[in-house]
Amino acid sequence: MVDLSQIKSGDVLICKDGSKFLIRDGKLIGPTAFISSYDGTWFIKYQSSTLEAVIKEVDRNHEINKVVKSKLKRMLTFLWNAMKGG
């Protein structure tokens, strides 16, 4: 079982069904969970008024299996892929 209180903005959640979510607490669109598609692009899947609510929604629907803590390289890769795809 994953400790949901330890999940922070920028972390990647890997779920039991194979889906991957990037958790962000952005100023523009608020707390959001982005899902990765088969070709590496990211789409908004869940949004809420709090980061905790977004994380609980992901866990309820997909059962979080592992948390990969954020790193600068992962964030830069995410931004690069977002610019290429968009």
Number of C-alpha atoms within 10 A of each C-alpha: 7 12 9 13 9 9 19 17 16 20 19 23 26 18 18 13 11 11 15 22 26 24 25 20 19 12 7 6 11 14 22 25 28 20 20 16 12 8 7 12 16 21 15 12 14 17 20 16 12 12 21 14 15 21 24 15 16 19 17 10 10 16 19 24 14 15 20 13 14 16 11 9 9 15 14 11 11 16 13 12 14 14 10 9 11 8
